[in-house]
Structures are given as structure tokens and as C-alpha cells.
Amino acid sequence: MGRVEIVRATGAEIERVMAAAGLFDHAPTVEYTRRFCESDGHHLLLAIEGDEVAGFVSGVETTHPDKGTEMFLYELSVGEQYRRQGVGKALVEALAALARERGCYGMWVGTEADNVAALATYRAAGAGPPEPCVTLAWTF
């Protein structure tokens, strides 16, 4: 792996995001990508290796009246050929730095208890030990 550059996706990077469709759970759309990138407090950071997107991390700032603002690490994805090379850690650290820069008091992420790779990446990037959590969801 050469030097990976971390860039914040804006409207100018939509084509890069579309080209990196394999990193997402579902193919991104121009409409959703533009809306995400243009929404205040929404952040999409891309790890660029040469002309390729090696990975991404997305984060959303959430503010509560009695707590202030924190960063929710929404999703992290690294291309298979770039794994175990520090790309995920670099992305998480870049999002944490952005969170600090924007005045967030902390950052959090949820993952499955058996997701060894994710847990190792988040711990390597400075996250504290996992806490027990129950997740409930509504599907509309």
C-alpha cells in the first residue's frame, strides 16, 4: 500500500463515491450522496489510494439539549485488498479529528459483538472497551 490520502467528500466527489459502489451495502445514488454530503453535520471521508477509493467512513453529528454534540460513526468500509494495512484506523482517526475540530464532546459506534475486525479497528483508533447494548429498530 502506498500513501493513502483522506479526503472529505463533497459534491465534487460524487463520481468517486459512485465508482466505489462495492464498498457500500447497496449501490449509492447520486441523489442520496449529494443530500448526505450537503447536509450540515453529515460527513463522508474517503481513503484514496492512487485513483481508487480504498475505503470510507461516514459520521453524523447529533446534538441533544442536555448533552451537546457528539459524532456517531455511521459506517466504515475498507476494500478487501486494502484491509489490515491501517486504512480503517486512519479513516476512524480522521473522523475523530474532525469531530474534535467541530466541537463534539465524543464519538460512538455500534457493531456486533462478534465483529472481530471492527472491534480491533475501533480499539486501535482509540475507542474504549465495548459496552453491552441492545439495539431495537423500526422499519418504515
N, C-alpha and C positions, 0 to 999 in steps of 0.2 A: 504494500500500500504506500502510495506517495503521500504528499501533504494534502489533507482534507481541509477544505475551506467551508466554514459555516456561514450561510447567508440567510437573511430573513426574507421570506417570500412576500412579494408584493404583487400588484397587478402585472408587473414586468416579468415575473417568473411563472406565470400561469402555464406557459408551454412546457417549462421544465417539470412542473407538477404533473401535467397530462402525460408526459413521456415516462414518468416514474410510477405509472398506474400499478405496476406489480408490487409496489411497496404497501399499497393500501388494501384494506379488506374488500373494498369494491372499487370499481373504476371511478376516479373523481370526475366531476363535471366542471365545465368552465363556470357555470352559474354559481355552484356551491363554493368553488375555490375562490372566485372573485369575492363573494359575500363574506367568506371566512376571513380572507386577507384584508378586506376593507373595514371589518368590524373592529371598533376600538376594544382593546383588551384581548383580542384573539391574535395568537402568534403561531406562525408556521416557520420553523427553521429547517433549512435543507443542508445536508452534508454533501458537498460537491467534490468529486474526485475526477480530475480531468474534465471531460464533457458529460459525465454521468452523475446522477443523483444516487449517492451511496446509501442515504437514509434520511429520515426526517423525524422531528419531534414537534408535536403541537401542544400548545398550552392556552388556557383560558383563565383570565383574571376573574376572580369572584370577590365581591365586596359585600360585607354584612354590616348592619348598623353598629353592632357592638364589638366587632372583631377587626374591622379594617379590611384590607385587600390581601388575598393570598393567590398563588398561582396553582391551578390544577393542571398537572401534566396529563393531558388527554390521551395521547398516543405516541408511542415510539416504535419505529420500524427501521431495520437495517437490512439491506440486501444480503442475501446468503453469502456471496463472495467477499463481503466486507465485514462479516461478523468475526468476533474475537480479535479485533485489531484496534479497539479503542474508539470506534466511531460512535457507538451508542453512548458511551461515557462522555465523549466530547459534546454530543448533542444535549445530553441532560445537563452537563455543566454550563453550556451556553444558555440554556433556558433558565437555569438558576441565576446566572449572572444578570440576565435580562430582568428577571423577577426582582432582584435586589435593586437594579437600576431604576425600576418603575415604582419602587417603594413598597413592594409586597413584604409582609412580615414572615412569610414562609411559603413552602411549596409542598404539594402532596400528590400522591398517585395511588391508584388501586391496581392490584394484579392478583392473579390466582396464587394460592399458597404453594402449588407445585410447579410454578413457572420459575425454574432454577435460573435460567439465563437472565430473565428480567430482574429477579431479586439480586443477583450478583452485580448486574449493571448499576442498579439504583444504589446499592450499598457502596460500590466502588466510586460512585459520583457524590458520596457524602450523605446519603439518606440514613436515618436512624433505623433501628431494628423494626421489623414488621409488627404491627398491632393487629389483634383479632378484629374482624369486621364482617358484617353481614350486609349484603347488597340486595336491595329489592328494586324491581323495575316495573315501569308501566310501558306498554307498547300501544301506540296510537296509530 
